[in-house]
Amino acid sequence: MFENRTIGLALTVPAALFAAALFILPVGILLSEAFKGDNGFSLMAYVDFFSSPRNQTVFFRTLKLAGLVAVVSAVVGYAAAFCIVSLPAKSRGRMFGLVTLPLMISPVARTYAWLVILGRTGFVNSMLVNMGITDTPFRILFTETAVFIGLLQLFMPLMIISLVSAMENMPRDAIPAARILGANWFQVFTKVILPLTREGLVVGGTLVFTGSMTAYITPAILGGSKVLMLETLLYQRVTVANDFVAASVIAMILIVMAFSANVLLKQIATARRTRV
Amino acid sequence: MSDFVTLADLTLAYGPTVAVDRLNLSIAQGELIALLGPSGCGKTTTMRAIAGLLPPKSGTITIDGRDVTRLAPAKREVGLVFQSYALFPHLSVYDNVAFGLRLRREPDLDTKVRGGLATVGLADFAARLPADLSGGQQQRVALARSLVMQPKVLLLDEPLSNLDARLRLEMRMELQRVQQETGVTMIFVTHDQAEAMALADRIVLMKDGAIEQIGSPEQIYTAPETGFAADFVGFETILRQDEGGALAWRPGAVVLGSGPHNGTVRGASFAGERREYVLDTPLGVVKADTPVDVPAMKIGQTVAFDLPRDRAVRLARA
């Protein structure tokens, strides 16, 4: 685009300076906070953090819920994506729009809608009571289930979008070819669809996992202080306890986990059997 | 036996749109059949139905005496070479050819795969990925992948259309050789009449979801029965007759320069060995050509011509 590469590079300098001064530097300072000991470098803050059973619970709960949301959205996402790509072009666009619709609604509004649906006198409970399945309404809100449902709805579209575009890039007729060669639907999935959409699965999985892990509004509203996740714990540490060291530790954990998830998924995706 | 493959009253539809209407066809074992026709005539739809990729709306399909109408594609013992080849890009050439055999838990896998690759002349390409092969080589992998399954019927979708002229001839000979060696019944779909003529034992000419004419290449070429068939094999002047039916002439059969009729030259083009003309006449549009040594006629010029009866074919309908 530019005749001279140097001009092109020079034009990125303001943005780079902006990012360095206002993003990298403060984040660096914040993160380094937790490595300071009485005499120089120390990992005590991390040891302290993980020695608290409550923090351990929050850490593993975050891992569990984010992992579960990623796995369930992958399973549901494959089914949805397969249906969408099988549709004729016109209704495919319409279906795709429907899938992405939740992404265009404010997360706060959407999450408050879940309060209405899942609350003690909400839609689900009044249905269950009216049908005589239970006398006393179930406690759904402020449980891990509520957070799981909220996160799943929030992030599944990203998985579906990734898988749809991966499936659209599969060679035409690869699926019928496999079926004629004797594959049943399960084999079509494991031997053709899965290997050919691996990259989409990695992208979708990374987005959903890191998204679920770092989401704030959904666990804050649907989980509250009873079901803390790392992100809500971080906020609590800063605003309630004014404990910036713990906040820095949590921030670091989130960054490391996001990167590890991405690397791990890529590893799984590129591991291929070689056989001749 | 002359009914190795039979299609009986086969009706195929995509939703409410009927693509093929009550089609009847019998194919003998070892025959090489061409389904010929323009796009949208239902030839590819028919082929997909034989493969089991499209459940028929009504009618039956039998292969080797067995009703396969409701069977899954895998259970029909058919092979299909797709127009797009549909190789699995993540698998090597070897693994592509071995795909079906592995699912079948073939005990003699390696011998069969190597044999299949040798048959199509790709023995040295086993370890390559499909993306590293040319279009012609990819198609031969697709052919080998189907052949190693020893199908009763091999279906080919436009097998020559993606190849350049030289590869086309090569592939044509390859298909004929494979057919002679294996004796497999082949049904291929094409829109190219020259291709169908060159390759097929019998041509099934289709139009608008129905069979227009079935016959050997010679029969279709010399004795088309309908206006559509006649036009398809080069009888370009088709005139309805008062007593019913129609007569049709090839451009070379029309006599230009003398005769009882007159016409106006509306189009003239030079085609190497021949000059081609389109005439507006009271009888209708006449297409004629002359050898190049006959002096060229100009557009707008009035010219006498004759349509000799003895060089016409009689058509049941125009």
Chai-1 contact restraints between the chains, C-beta under 6 A:
chainA,res_idxA,chainB,res_idxB,connection_type,confidence,min_distance_angstrom,max_distance_angstrom,comment,restraint_id
A,P171,B,A86,contact,1.0,0.0,6.0,A-B,restraint_1
A,R172,B,S84,contact,1.0,0.0,6.0,A-B,restraint_2
A,D173,B,F82,contact,1.0,0.0,6.0,A-B,restraint_3
A,D173,B,S84,contact,1.0,0.0,6.0,A-B,restraint_4
A,D173,B,A86,contact,1.0,0.0,6.0,A-B,restraint_5
A,A174,B,A86,contact,1.0,0.0,6.0,A-B,restraint_6
A,P176,B,L53,contact,1.0,0.0,6.0,A-B,restraint_7
A,A177,B,A86,contact,1.0,0.0,6.0,A-B,restraint_8
A,R179,B,P73,contact,1.0,0.0,6.0,A-B,restraint_9
A,I180,B,A51,contact,1.0,0.0,6.0,A-B,restraint_10
A,I180,B,P73,contact,1.0,0.0,6.0,A-B,restraint_11
A,I180,B,L80,contact,1.0,0.0,6.0,A-B,restraint_12
A,L181,B,F99,contact,1.0,0.0,6.0,A-B,restraint_13
A,L181,B,G100,contact,1.0,0.0,6.0,A-B,restraint_14
A,G182,B,A74,contact,1.0,0.0,6.0,A-B,restraint_15
A,G182,B,G100,contact,1.0,0.0,6.0,A-B,restraint_16
A,G182,B,L103,contact,1.0,0.0,6.0,A-B,restraint_17
A,G182,B,R104,contact,1.0,0.0,6.0,A-B,restraint_18
A,A183,B,L103,contact,1.0,0.0,6.0,A-B,restraint_19
A,P195,B,H90,contact,1.0,0.0,6.0,A-B,restraint_20
A,V276,B,S92,contact,1.0,0.0,6.0,A-B,restraint_21
A,V276,B,Y94,contact,1.0,0.0,6.0,A-B,restraint_22
A,V276,B,A127,contact,1.0,0.0,6.0,A-B,restraint_23
